[in-house]
Structures are given as C-alpha cells and as structure tokens.
Amino acid sequence: MKRNRIVINLDPNQPRTGGKSKSRGGLGRLLLILALLLILILGAVAAGGYFWWRHYQSSPAYSLALLADAAQRNDTATVDKILDTDKISADIISQLRQRAPGSSIVSSLLPGQVDPLAPTISTKIKESVHAEAIRESQRITEVAAGKPFVVVALAIPWYADIKQETNTAHATVNIKDEQIELTMQADCERWRIIAVKDENLTKTLANTAMRNLQR
C-alpha cells in the first residue's frame, strides 16, 4: 500500500498559486480601467473648456472684460479698440439734443450745422468724449482692479445683462447702484461699444461741451 506524503515547499523563490494571486491580478486590471476612464473624463472636460473659452472670446461679454481689464491697467490702446469714440460722440450729441432741443449750444454741435466753428467744436467734443469715457470706464470697473483676467471675464455675466441680436448687442450694466446701457457692434473677432447711456457721463460731457463752446 502506498503512503500519502505531505510536501511543504520551503523555497521562497518558488512561485505560489492560489486565490490571492488571482485577486490581486483582478484588482490591478480594475485600477487600470479606472485610471483610463479618469484620463478620458479629464480630457473631455479640458477639451470642452477649451472650445467654450474660444467661443466666449468672440462674445460681447469677453470684450467688456477686456475693457474692464484694460481700463484698470491704463492700457489706452486696448480701450480704444473697444470704444468707438466717433460713434459714441455722435450718440452723446444726440442725447444732448434731446435734453435741450432749443439750446443754441447743443444745436451748434449737430452735423450739417452751418457754423465756421463746427469742425473745431467736433474735435473738442470727440477729445472730451474719449477722455471722459476712459475715466468713466476706470471708475465703474474698480471692482476688477488687481484681479486676474480670467476672474474678470467669468464675472462679467454677474454684472451685465447682455442681449445679442446677430451683429448687435445691448448690455445693461448694473454696478455701484447705477445702471448703464451700452450698444455694441461686432467688429471682426471683437465687439466695439458704439453708444453709451450713462447719466454721469452725459452730464459731465454736457458741462464740458458748454465750457468749450463758451471759450
């Protein structure tokens, strides 16, 4: 009769087989799958964020963010790319005319007026609009001072209600307990402000116009 012998493997280099080995192998594959899924999700989020940002850069809100950032950095060149001083000046003159239709001072600012001083007055008004518009931009965007541009850009929708119609947009800005209305027009990949309804700006420019005309 043969005897059954129990063999104990005392060699530590001898590979072992069993349930634990299979369990570890399954766990490794699961972790690898989870890592791949995480990479795919992060890649999708990054790609989505990139394309959203590219789209946002062509929006009126992004141009307002550029204006706020440039105004706080005293970057006049960038401000001038967003503010269309000629069209804003014409709109301001129209507002002044509505406020005082019978005023000889305001009438002398109107296009087509037969007045030898008209070219000089027009130049002075444009210069005043440019200077005051920059000051007003700096005043109402003080909240953006010292903040990263990305933060400013993402915060614009909280301060401005923007309604876009093809190549025209109307923005109502609520800041410092004031309401300012802007009309914007698409210009290549950016938007430019072509009209401003700002009580503080209009009063300042009206006073400036009167001083210039009385000289």
LOVEXSE-316496 format. One record per residue: residue number from 0; residue in one letter; x, y, z of N, C-alpha, C in turn. Coordinates in steps of 0.02 Angstrom, whole numbers, plus 32768, in hexadecimal, padded with zeros to 4 digits. Layout:
BEGIN
<atom NUM, "A", <X, Y, Z>, <X, Y, Z>, <X, Y, Z>>
...
! end
This chain:
BEGIN
<atom 0, "M", <802A, 7FC5, 8000>, <8000, 8000, 8000>, <802D, 803E, 8000>>
<atom 1, "K", <801B, 806E, 7FD3>, <8042, 80AC, 7FD0>, <802C, 80DC, 8007>>
<atom 2, "R", <805E, 80FF, 8021>, <8050, 8130, 8056>, <804C, 8177, 8037>>
<atom 3, "N", <801C, 819B, 8050>, <8015, 81E2, 8039>, <8048, 820D, 805E>>
<atom 4, "R", <806D, 8237, 8037>, <809F, 8262, 8054>, <808B, 82AB, 804D>>
<atom 5, "I", <8095, 82D0, 8081>, <8088, 8319, 807F>, <80C9, 833D, 8070>>
<atom 6, "V", <80CA, 8363, 803A>, <8106, 8387, 8025>, <80FD, 83D1, 8034>>
<atom 7, "I", <812A, 83ED, 805A>, <8129, 8434, 806C>, <8161, 8457, 8047>>
<atom 8, "N", <814E, 8489, 801F>, <817F, 84AE, 7FF7>, <819E, 84E5, 8022>>
<atom 9, "L", <81DE, 84DC, 8031>, <8203, 850D, 805A>, <822C, 853E, 8031>>
<atom 10, "D", <8228, 8539, 7FEF>, <824F, 8565, 7FC3>, <8229, 85A7, 7FB9>>
<atom 11, "P", <8243, 85DF, 7FD2>, <821F, 861F, 7FCB>, <821B, 8638, 7F83>>
<atom 12, "N", <8247, 8620, 7F57>, <8247, 8636, 7F11>, <8215, 860F, 7EE7>>
<atom 13, "Q", <81FA, 85DD, 7F03>, <81CB, 85B3, 7EDD>, <8188, 85D8, 7ED7>>
<atom 14, "P", <816F, 85E4, 7E9B>, <812F, 8608, 7E92>, <80F6, 85E3, 7EB2>>
<atom 15, "R", <80C8, 8609, 7ED0>, <808E, 85EB, 7EEF>, <8050, 85F9, 7EC5>>
<atom 16, "T", <8023, 85D1, 7EC7>, <7FE4, 85D8, 7EA3>, <7FAB, 85D4, 7ED5>>
<atom 17, "G", <7F72, 85F4, 7EC1>, <7F39, 85F0, 7EEE>, <7F0B, 862B, 7EE5>>
<atom 18, "G", <7EDB, 8630, 7F12>, <7EA8, 8664, 7F0E>, <7EC2, 86AA, 7F16>>
<atom 19, "K", <7EF5, 86B2, 7F43>, <7F0F, 86F5, 7F4F>, <7F2F, 8712, 7F10>>
<atom 20, "S", <7F54, 86EB, 7EEB>, <7F75, 8702, 7EAE>, <7F42, 8719, 7E7B>>
<atom 21, "K", <7F0D, 86F2, 7E72>, <7ED9, 8704, 7E42>, <7EB5, 8744, 7E58>>
<atom 22, "S", <7EAC, 874B, 7E99>, <7E89, 8786, 7EB3>, <7EB2, 87C5, 7EA6>>
<atom 23, "R", <7EF4, 87C0, 7EB0>, <7F1F, 87FA, 7EA4>, <7F20, 880C, 7E5A>>
<atom 24, "G", <7F20, 87DB, 7E30>, <7F20, 87E8, 7DE7>, <7EE0, 880B, 7DD2>>
<atom 25, "G", <7EA7, 87F6, 7DED>, <7E67, 8816, 7DDC>, <7E64, 885E, 7DF5>>
<atom 26, "L", <7E7F, 886A, 7E31>, <7E80, 88AE, 7E4D>, <7EAB, 88DC, 7E22>>
<atom 27, "G", <7EE4, 88C2, 7E0A>, <7F10, 88EA, 7DE0>, <7EEE, 88FF, 7D9F>>
<atom 28, "R", <7ECA, 88CF, 7D80>, <7EA6, 88E0, 7D43>, <7E70, 8914, 7D50>>
<atom 29, "L", <7E4D, 890D, 7D88>, <7E18, 893D, 7D99>, <7E35, 8984, 7DA3>>
<atom 30, "L", <7E6D, 8989, 7DC6>, <7E8D, 89CA, 7DD0>, <7EA4, 89E8, 7D8E>>
<atom 31, "L", <7EBD, 89BE, 7D61>, <7ED3, 89D6, 7D1F>, <7E98, 89F1, 7CF8>>
<atom 32, "I", <7E60, 89CF, 7CFA>, <7E24, 89E6, 7CD6>, <7E0B, 8A28, 7CF3>>
<atom 33, "L", <7E0A, 8A2D, 7D36>, <7DF5, 8A6A, 7D56>, <7E22, 8AA5, 7D45>>
<atom 34, "A", <7E64, 8A97, 7D41>, <7E94, 8ACB, 7D2F>, <7E88, 8AE4, 7CE8>>
<atom 35, "L", <7E7B, 8AB6, 7CBB>, <7E6D, 8AC8, 7C75>, <7E2D, 8AF1, 7C6F>>
<atom 36, "L", <7DFA, 8ADC, 7C95>, <7DBB, 8B01, 7C94>, <7DC4, 8B48, 7CAF>>
<atom 37, "L", <7DEC, 8B4E, 7CE4>, <7DFA, 8B90, 7D00>, <7E1E, 8BBD, 7CCF>>
<atom 38, "I", <7E4E, 8BA0, 7CAB>, <7E73, 8BC6, 7C78>, <7E44, 8BDD, 7C41>>
<atom 39, "L", <7E17, 8BB1, 7C2B>, <7DE7, 8BC3, 7BF7>, <7DB8, 8BFB, 7C0D>>
<atom 40, "I", <7DA1, 8BF6, 7C4C>, <7D73, 8C29, 7C66>, <7D96, 8C6C, 7C6B>>
<atom 41, "L", <7DD3, 8C6D, 7C87>, <7DF9, 8CAB, 7C8C>, <7E08, 8CC8, 7C48>>
<atom 42, "G", <7E17, 8C9D, 7C17>, <7E24, 8CB5, 7BD3>, <7DE6, 8CD4, 7BB5>>
<atom 43, "A", <7DAD, 8CB5, 7BC0>, <7D6E, 8CD0, 7BA5>, <7D5D, 8D13, 7BC5>>
<atom 44, "V", <7D67, 8D18, 7C07>, <7D5A, 8D57, 7C2A>, <7D89, 8D8E, 7C11>>
<atom 45, "A", <7DC9, 8D7D, 7C08>, <7DFA, 8DAF, 7BF0>, <7DE8, 8DC6, 7BA9>>
<atom 46, "A", <7DD5, 8D96, 7B7E>, <7DC3, 8DA8, 7B39>, <7D85, 8DD3, 7B38>>
<atom 47, "G", <7D53, 8DBF, 7B61>, <7D15, 8DE7, 7B65>, <7D23, 8E2E, 7B7E>>
<atom 48, "G", <7D4E, 8E34, 7BB1>, <7D5F, 8E75, 7BCB>, <7D84, 8EA0, 7B98>>
<atom 49, "Y", <7DAF, 8E80, 7B71>, <7DD5, 8EA5, 7B3E>, <7DA6, 8EC1, 7B08>>
<atom 50, "F", <7D79, 8E96, 7AEE>, <7D4C, 8EAC, 7ABA>, <7D1A, 8EE0, 7AD4>>
<atom 51, "W", <7D05, 8ED9, 7B14>, <7CD9, 8F0B, 7B31>, <7CFD, 8F4D, 7B37>>
<atom 52, "W", <7D3B, 8F4E, 7B4C>, <7D62, 8F8B, 7B53>, <7D6C, 8FAD, 7B10>>
<atom 53, "R", <7D7A, 8F84, 7ADC>, <7D83, 8FA0, 7A99>, <7D42, 8FC1, 7A82>>
<atom 54, "H", <7D09, 8FA3, 7A8F>, <7CC9, 8FC1, 7A7D>, <7CBC, 9000, 7AA5>>
<atom 55, "Y", <7CCD, 8FFE, 7AE5>, <7CC3, 9038, 7B11>, <7CEC, 9074, 7AFA>>
<atom 56, "Q", <7D26, 9067, 7ADD>, <7D52, 909D, 7AC7>, <7D32, 90C6, 7A8E>>
<atom 57, "S", <7D01, 90AB, 7A6C>, <7CE0, 90CF, 7A36>, <7C9F, 90EE, 7A4D>>
<atom 58, "S", <7C92, 90EF, 7A8E>, <7C53, 9109, 7AA8>, <7C5A, 9151, 7AC0>>
<atom 59, "P", <7C22, 9177, 7AC5>, <7C25, 91BB, 7AE0>, <7C3F, 91BD, 7B28>>
<atom 60, "A", <7C2F, 918A, 7B4F>, <7C45, 9188, 7B95>, <7C91, 9188, 7B9A>>
<atom 61, "Y", <7CB2, 9164, 7B6D>, <7CFB, 9161, 7B6E>, <7D19, 91A6, 7B5E>>
<atom 62, "S", <7CFA, 91CB, 7B2F>, <7D13, 920E, 7B1F>, <7D0A, 923D, 7B5B>>
<atom 63, "L", <7CD4, 9235, 7B80>, <7CCA, 925D, 7BBC>, <7CFF, 924C, 7BF1>>
<atom 64, "A", <7D11, 920D, 7BF4>, <7D46, 91F8, 7C23>, <7D89, 9217, 7C0E>>
<atom 65, "L", <7D97, 9218, 7BCD>, <7DD4, 9238, 7BB4>, <7DD4, 9282, 7BC6>>
<atom 66, "L", <7D9A, 92A3, 7BBF>, <7D96, 92EA, 7BCF>, <7DA3, 92F6, 7C19>>
<atom 67, "A", <7D84, 92CE, 7C44>, <7D8D, 92D6, 7C8D>, <7DD6, 92CB, 7CA0>>
<atom 68, "D", <7DF4, 9297, 7C85>, <7E3A, 9288, 7C95>, <7E69, 92BE, 7C7B>>
<atom 69, "A", <7E5E, 92D4, 7C3D>, <7E89, 9308, 7C1F>, <7E81, 934B, 7C44>>
<atom 70, "A", <7E44, 935C, 7C57>, <7E38, 939B, 7C7A>, <7E5E, 939D, 7CBC>>
<atom 71, "Q", <7E5F, 9365, 7CE0>, <7E81, 9363, 7D20>, <7ECD, 9362, 7D18>>
<atom 72, "R", <7EE5, 934C, 7CDF>, <7F2D, 934B, 7CD3>, <7F45, 9388, 7CAD>>
<atom 73, "N", <7F17, 93B8, 7CA1>, <7F27, 93F5, 7C7A>, <7F41, 93E3, 7C34>>
<atom 74, "D", <7F26, 93AE, 7C18>, <7F39, 9399, 7BD4>, <7F0B, 93BD, 7BA2>>
<atom 75, "T", <7F1D, 93FA, 7B92>, <7EF3, 9423, 7B66>, <7EEB, 9405, 7B20>>
<atom 76, "A", <7F1F, 93E5, 7B07>, <7F1C, 93C8, 7AC4>, <7EE4, 9393, 7AC0>>
<atom 77, "T", <7EDF, 9368, 7AF2>, <7EAB, 9335, 7AF2>, <7E66, 9354, 7AFC>>
<atom 78, "V", <7E62, 9386, 7B27>, <7E22, 93A8, 7B33>, <7E09, 93C7, 7AF2>>
<atom 79, "D", <7E36, 93E5, 7ACB>, <7E23, 9405, 7A8C>, <7E0A, 93D2, 7A58>>
<atom 80, "K", <7E21, 9394, 7A5F>, <7E0A, 9360, 7A30>, <7DC2, 934B, 7A3F>>
<atom 81, "I", <7DAB, 9358, 7A7C>, <7D68, 9344, 7A90>, <7D37, 937E, 7A8E>>
<atom 82, "L", <7D4E, 93BA, 7A9E>, <7D24, 93F5, 7A9C>, <7D29, 9417, 7A58>>
<atom 83, "D", <7CF1, 941C, 7A35>, <7CEF, 943F, 79F5>, <7CDD, 9488, 7A04>>
<atom 84, "T", <7D10, 94B0, 7A0E>, <7D06, 94F5, 7A25>, <7CDB, 951E, 79F5>>
<atom 85, "D", <7CE5, 9515, 79B4>, <7CBE, 953C, 7983>, <7C73, 952E, 798A>>
<atom 86, "K", <7C60, 94EE, 798E>, <7C19, 94DD, 7993>, <7BFD, 94EE, 79D8>>
<atom 87, "I", <7C26, 94E6, 7A0B>, <7C0F, 94F9, 7A4E>, <7C04, 9544, 7A52>>
<atom 88, "S", <7C31, 956B, 7A32>, <7C2A, 95B4, 7A32>, <7BE9, 95C8, 7A10>>
<atom 89, "A", <7BDA, 95AA, 79D6>, <7B9D, 95BA, 79B2>, <7B5F, 95A9, 79DC>>
<atom 90, "D", <7B63, 9571, 7A00>, <7B2A, 955E, 7A2A>, <7B22, 958D, 7A65>>
<atom 91, "I", <7B5B, 95A2, 7A83>, <7B58, 95D2, 7ABA>, <7B39, 9614, 7AA4>>
<atom 92, "I", <7B4D, 962B, 7A69>, <7B31, 966A, 7A4F>, <7AE6, 9663, 7A45>>
<atom 93, "S", <7AD0, 9628, 7A2D>, <7A89, 961B, 7A25>, <7A65, 961D, 7A68>>
<atom 94, "Q", <7A84, 9602, 7A9B>, <7A66, 9603, 7ADE>, <7A61, 964A, 7AF9>>
<atom 95, "L", <7A95, 9672, 7AED>, <7A94, 96B7, 7B03>, <7A5E, 96DF, 7ADF>>
<atom 96, "R", <7A54, 96CF, 7A9F>, <7A21, 96F2, 7A78>, <79DB, 96E2, 7A94>>
<atom 97, "Q", <79D1, 96A3, 7AA8>, <7990, 9690, 7AC4>, <7984, 96B1, 7B08>>
<atom 98, "R", <79BA, 96BB, 7B2D>, <79B4, 96DB, 7B6F>, <79A4, 9725, 7B69>>
<atom 99, "A", <79C2, 9746, 7B36>, <79B8, 978F, 7B2E>, <79B0, 979E, 7AE4>>
<atom 100, "P", <7976, 978D, 7AC7>, <796C, 9795, 7A7E>, <7972, 97DD, 7A66>>
<atom 101, "G", <7963, 980E, 7A92>, <7965, 9853, 7A7C>, <79A6, 9877, 7A8D>>
<atom 102, "S", <79D6, 9853, 7AA8>, <7A13, 9873, 7ABE>, <7A40, 9883, 7A82>>
<atom 103, "S", <7A57, 98C1, 7A7E>, <7A83, 98D4, 7A47>, <7AC7, 98B1, 7A4D>>
<atom 104, "I", <7ADC, 98A3, 7A8B>, <7B1C, 9881, 7A97>, <7B19, 983B, 7A7B>>
<atom 105, "V", <7AE2, 9817, 7A8A>, <7ADB, 97D3, 7A72>, <7AD1, 97D2, 7A27>>
<atom 106, "S", <7AA9, 9800, 7A0D>, <7A9B, 9801, 79C5>, <7ADA, 980B, 799C>>
<atom 107, "S", <7B09, 9830, 79B7>, <7B47, 983D, 7992>, <7B73, 97FF, 798D>>
<atom 108, "L", <7B63, 97CB, 79B4>, <7B89, 978D, 79B1>, <7B6F, 975D, 797D>>
<atom 109, "L", <7B34, 976A, 7962>, <7B14, 973A, 7935>, <7B36, 9738, 78F2>>
<atom 110, "P", <7B3A, 96FB, 78D2>, <7B58, 96F5, 7890>, <7B31, 971F, 785D>>
<atom 111, "G", <7B56, 973E, 7830>, <7B36, 9764, 77FB>, <7B27, 97AC, 780E>>
<atom 112, "Q", <7B32, 97BD, 784D>, <7B25, 9802, 7863>, <7B56, 9832, 7840>>
<atom 113, "V", <7B3A, 9867, 7824>, <7B65, 9898, 7802>, <7B84, 98C5, 7837>>
<atom 114, "D", <7BC0, 98B4, 784A>, <7BE3, 98D7, 787F>, <7C2D, 98CF, 7874>>
<atom 115, "P", <7C52, 9907, 786C>, <7C9A, 9902, 7860>, <7CBF, 98E0, 7899>>
<atom 116, "L", <7CA2, 98DD, 78D4>, <7CC4, 98BE, 790D>, <7CB4, 9874, 7913>>
<atom 117, "A", <7C87, 985B, 78E9>, <7C71, 9816, 78EE>, <7CA9, 97E3, 78EE>>
<atom 118, "P", <7CDB, 97E7, 78BF>, <7D11, 97B5, 78C0>, <7D39, 97B5, 7901>>
<atom 119, "T", <7D47, 97F3, 791A>, <7D6D, 97F8, 7959>, <7D44, 97DC, 7992>>
<atom 120, "I", <7D05, 97ED, 7995>, <7CDA, 97D5, 79CA>, <7CD5, 9789, 79C8>>
<atom 121, "S", <7CCD, 976D, 798C>, <7CC8, 9725, 7984>, <7D07, 9702, 799F>>
<atom 122, "T", <7D41, 971E, 798F>, <7D7F, 9701, 79A7>, <7D84, 9704, 79F3>>
<atom 123, "K", <7D70, 973D, 7A0F>, <7D72, 9745, 7A57>, <7D43, 9713, 7A7A>>
<atom 124, "I", <7D07, 970B, 7A5C>, <7CD6, 96DD, 7A79>, <7CF1, 9696, 7A78>>
<atom 125, "K", <7D0F, 9682, 7A41>, <7D2B, 963E, 7A3B>, <7D63, 9633, 7A6E>>
<atom 126, "E", <7D8D, 9666, 7A76>, <7DC3, 9661, 7AA7>, <7DA6, 965B, 7AED>>
<atom 127, "S", <7D72, 9681, 7AFA>, <7D52, 967F, 7B3C>, <7D31, 963B, 7B48>>
<atom 128, "V", <7D0E, 9622, 7B15>, <7CED, 95E1, 7B1B>, <7D21, 95AB, 7B29>>
<atom 129, "H", <7D58, 95AD, 7B05>, <7D8D, 957B, 7B0D>, <7DA9, 957C, 7B54>>
<atom 130, "A", <7DBA, 95B8, 7B6C>, <7DD8, 95BF, 7BAE>, <7DA7, 95AB, 7BE5>>
<atom 131, "E", <7D69, 95C3, 7BE0>, <7D37, 95B5, 7C13>, <7D21, 956C, 7C12>>
<atom 132, "A", <7D1E, 954F, 7BD7>, <7D0B, 9508, 7BD2>, <7D3E, 94DB, 7BF3>>
<atom 133, "I", <7D7E, 94EC, 7BEC>, <7DB3, 94C6, 7C0D>, <7DAE, 94CD, 7C58>>
<atom 134, "R", <7DA3, 950B, 7C70>, <7D9C, 9516, 7CB8>, <7D60, 94F0, 7CD4>>
<atom 135, "E", <7D29, 94F2, 7CAF>, <7CEC, 94D0, 7CC6>, <7CF6, 9484, 7CC6>>
<atom 136, "S", <7D19, 946B, 7C94>, <7D28, 9423, 7C91>, <7D51, 940E, 7CCE>>
<atom 137, "Q", <7D82, 9437, 7CDF>, <7DAB, 9428, 7D1A>, <7D82, 942A, 7D5B>>
<atom 138, "R", <7D54, 945A, 7D5E>, <7D2D, 9463, 7D9B>, <7CFE, 9427, 7DA6>>
<atom 139, "I", <7CDA, 9413, 7D72>, <7CA7, 93DF, 7D7C>, <7CC5, 9399, 7D7C>>
<atom 140, "T", <7D05, 9392, 7D6B>, <7D24, 934F, 7D6B>, <7D57, 9347, 7DA3>>
<atom 141, "E", <7D52, 9372, 7DD6>, <7D81, 936D, 7E0D>, <7D7F, 9328, 7E2F>>
<atom 142, "V", <7D45, 9307, 7E2A>, <7D3E, 92C5, 7E49>, <7D6E, 9292, 7E29>>
<atom 143, "A", <7D84, 92A0, 7DEB>, <7DB2, 9273, 7DC8>, <7DFB, 9280, 7DD7>>
<atom 144, "A", <7E09, 92B4, 7DFC>, <7E4F, 92C7, 7E09>, <7E75, 9290, 7E2D>>
<atom 145, "G", <7EAF, 927D, 7E12>, <7EDA, 924C, 7E32>, <7EC5, 9204, 7E2A>>
<atom 146, "K", <7E8F, 91F7, 7E08>, <7E77, 91B3, 7E00>, <7E90, 9194, 7DBE>>
<atom 147, "P", <7E9D, 9152, 7DBD>, <7EB2, 9131, 7D7E>, <7E7D, 913A, 7D48>>
<atom 148, "F", <7E94, 913D, 7D0A>, <7E65, 9148, 7CD2>, <7E30, 9112, 7CCF>>
<atom 149, "V", <7E43, 90D4, 7CDB>, <7E12, 909D, 7CD7>, <7DD9, 90A8, 7D08>>
<atom 150, "V", <7DEA, 90BF, 7D44>, <7DB6, 90CC, 7D77>, <7D88, 9104, 7D5F>>
<atom 151, "V", <7DA6, 9139, 7D42>, <7D7E, 9171, 7D28>, <7D50, 9159, 7CF1>>
<atom 152, "A", <7D6A, 9131, 7CC3>, <7D42, 9119, 7C8A>, <7D07, 90EE, 7CA1>>
<atom 153, "L", <7D14, 90C3, 7CD2>, <7CDE, 9096, 7CE9>, <7CAB, 90BC, 7D14>>
<atom 154, "A", <7CBE, 90F6, 7D30>, <7C90, 911B, 7D5B>, <7C63, 914B, 7D34>>
<atom 155, "I", <7C73, 9159, 7CF5>, <7C4C, 9189, 7CCE>, <7C02, 9178, 7CCD>>
<atom 156, "P", <7BED, 9139, 7CC1>, <7BA5, 912A, 7CC0>, <7B80, 913C, 7D00>>
<atom 157, "W", <7BA4, 9142, 7D38>, <7B85, 9154, 7D78>, <7B75, 919F, 7D7A>>
<atom 158, "Y", <7B98, 91C7, 7D53>, <7B90, 920F, 7D55>, <7B6C, 922B, 7D17>>
<atom 159, "A", <7B6A, 9205, 7CE1>, <7B4D, 921E, 7CA3>, <7B19, 91EE, 7C86>>
<atom 160, "D", <7ADF, 920A, 7C76>, <7AAB, 91E3, 7C54>, <7AB1, 91F3, 7C0A>>
<atom 161, "I", <7AC8, 91C1, 7BE4>, <7AD8, 91CC, 7B9D>, <7AA6, 91A8, 7B71>>
<atom 162, "K", <7A8A, 91CC, 7B42>, <7A5C, 91AF, 7B11>, <7A79, 91BA, 7ACB>>
<atom 163, "Q", <7A8A, 9183, 7AAA>, <7AAB, 9187, 7A69>, <7A7A, 9178, 7A31>>
<atom 164, "E", <7A7E, 91A1, 79FD>, <7A56, 9197, 79C0>, <7A85, 919A, 7984>>
<atom 165, "T", <7A99, 9161, 796D>, <7AC8, 915C, 7934>, <7B06, 9186, 7941>>
<atom 166, "N", <7B0D, 91BE, 791E>, <7B4A, 91E6, 7925>, <7B42, 9222, 7954>>
<atom 167, "T", <7B0B, 9225, 7978>, <7AFF, 925A, 79A8>, <7AEF, 923D, 79EC>>
<atom 168, "A", <7B06, 925E, 7A20>, <7AF8, 9247, 7A64>, <7AE8, 9282, 7A90>>
<atom 169, "H", <7ABA, 9277, 7ABF>, <7AA9, 92AB, 7AEF>, <7AB9, 9291, 7B35>>
<atom 170, "A", <7AE1, 92B6, 7B5A>, <7AF6, 92A0, 7B9C>, <7AE0, 92D3, 7BD1>>
<atom 171, "T", <7ABF, 92BA, 7C04>, <7AAC, 92E4, 7C3D>, <7AD9, 92D1, 7C77>>
<atom 172, "V", <7B03, 9301, 7C8A>, <7B34, 92F5, 7CBF>, <7B1A, 9312, 7D00>>
<atom 173, "N", <7B15, 92E8, 7D34>, <7B00, 92FE, 7D76>, <7B3B, 92FA, 7DA6>>
<atom 174, "I", <7B55, 9334, 7DB8>, <7B90, 9335, 7DE3>, <7B90, 9377, 7E0A>>
<atom 175, "K", <7BA5, 9375, 7E48>, <7BA8, 93B0, 7E72>, <7B64, 93D3, 7E77>>
<atom 176, "D", <7B2F, 93AC, 7E7B>, <7AEB, 93C6, 7E7F>, <7AD9, 93F2, 7E44>>
<atom 177, "E", <7AFA, 93E7, 7E0C>, <7AEB, 940C, 7DCF>, <7ADA, 93DB, 7D97>>
<atom 178, "Q", <7AB5, 93F3, 7D67>, <7AA3, 93CB, 7D2D>, <7ABC, 93EE, 7CEE>>
<atom 179, "I", <7AE7, 93CC, 7CCA>, <7B05, 93E8, 7C8D>, <7AF2, 93BC, 7C52>>
<atom 180, "E", <7ADA, 93DB, 7C1D>, <7AC6, 93B6, 7BE1>, <7AFA, 93BF, 7BAA>>
<atom 181, "L", <7B0F, 9388, 7B8D>, <7B41, 9389, 7B58>, <7B25, 9368, 7B1A>>
<atom 182, "T", <7B34, 9385, 7AE1>, <7B25, 9366, 7AA1>, <7B66, 9351, 7A81>>
<atom 183, "M", <7B6A, 9311, 7A6D>, <7BA8, 92F6, 7A52>, <7B9D, 92DB, 7A0C>>
<atom 184, "Q", <7BD3, 92DD, 79E6>, <7BD0, 92C5, 79A0>, <7C0B, 9297, 7992>>
<atom 185, "A", <7BFD, 9261, 796F>, <7C32, 9231, 7960>, <7C65, 9250, 7930>>
<atom 186, "D", <7CA4, 9244, 793F>, <7CDA, 925F, 7915>, <7D11, 9229, 7912>>
<atom 187, "C", <7D10, 9202, 78DC>, <7D3D, 91C9, 78D5>, <7D31, 9198, 790F>>
<atom 188, "E", <7D66, 9189, 7936>, <7D5E, 915A, 796D>, <7D4E, 917C, 79AF>>
<atom 189, "R", <7D46, 91BE, 79AE>, <7D38, 91E4, 79EB>, <7CF7, 920B, 79E3>>
<atom 190, "W", <7CE0, 9227, 7A1A>, <7CA6, 9252, 7A1A>, <7CBB, 9298, 7A30>>
<atom 191, "R", <7C9E, 92CB, 7A10>, <7CAE, 9310, 7A22>, <7C70, 9333, 7A3D>>
<atom 192, "I", <7C7A, 935E, 7A6D>, <7C43, 9385, 7A8A>, <7C38, 93C3, 7A5E>>
<atom 193, "I", <7BFB, 93CA, 7A45>, <7BEC, 9401, 7A17>, <7BBC, 9435, 7A35>>
<atom 194, "A", <7B9E, 9424, 7A6D>, <7B71, 9453, 7A8E>, <7B70, 9445, 7AD9>>
<atom 195, "V", <7B6B, 947A, 7B00>, <7B6B, 9474, 7B49>, <7B34, 94A1, 7B66>>
<atom 196, "K", <7B0C, 9484, 7B92>, <7ADB, 94AB, 7BB9>, <7AF0, 94A7, 7C02>>
<atom 197, "D", <7B12, 94DB, 7C17>, <7B2E, 94DE, 7C5B>, <7B21, 9524, 7C75>>
<atom 198, "E", <7AF7, 952A, 7CA8>, <7AE3, 956B, 7CC2>, <7B1F, 9594, 7CD7>>
<atom 199, "N", <7B4D, 9576, 7CF9>, <7B88, 959A, 7D11>, <7BB3, 95B2, 7CD6>>
<atom 200, "L", <7BBD, 9587, 7CA4>, <7BE5, 959A, 7C6A>, <7BC4, 95D1, 7C41>>
<atom 201, "T", <7B82, 95CC, 7C37>, <7B5E, 95FE, 7C10>, <7B61, 9642, 7C30>>
<atom 202, "K", <7B57, 9646, 7C72>, <7B5B, 9686, 7C95>, <7BA0, 96A4, 7C8F>>
<atom 203, "T", <7BD3, 967A, 7C99>, <7C18, 9693, 7C96>, <7C27, 96AF, 7C51>>
<atom 204, "L", <7C13, 968A, 7C1D>, <7C21, 96A0, 7BD8>, <7BF8, 96DE, 7BC6>>
<atom 205, "A", <7BBB, 96E3, 7BDF>, <7B93, 971F, 7BD2>, <7BB5, 975D, 7BEF>>
<atom 206, "N", <7BCD, 9756, 7C2C>, <7BF1, 978F, 7C4B>, <7C31, 97A0, 7C25>>
<atom 207, "T", <7C54, 976B, 7C0F>, <7C92, 9776, 7BE9>, <7C83, 9799, 7BA7>>
<atom 208, "A", <7C4E, 9783, 7B85>, <7C3B, 97A2, 7B45>, <7C2A, 97EC, 7B4E>>
<atom 209, "M", <7C07, 97FB, 7B82>, <7BF5, 9841, 7B8E>, <7C33, 986B, 7B9C>>
<atom 210, "R", <7C61, 9851, 7BC2>, <7C9F, 9876, 7BD0>, <7CC7, 9882, 7B90>>
<atom 211, "N", <7CCC, 984E, 7B67>, <7CF2, 9855, 7B28>, <7CD3, 9887, 7AFA>>
<atom 212, "L", <7C91, 9887, 7AF6>, <7C6F, 98B5, 7AC8>, <7C70, 98FD, 7AE0>>
<atom 213, "Q", <7C79, 9907, 7B20>, <7C79, 994A, 7B3C>, <7CBE, 996A, 7B3B>>
<atom 214, "R", <7CF0, 9943, 7B26>, <7D34, 995F, 7B24>, <7D3C, 998C, 7AE7>>
! end
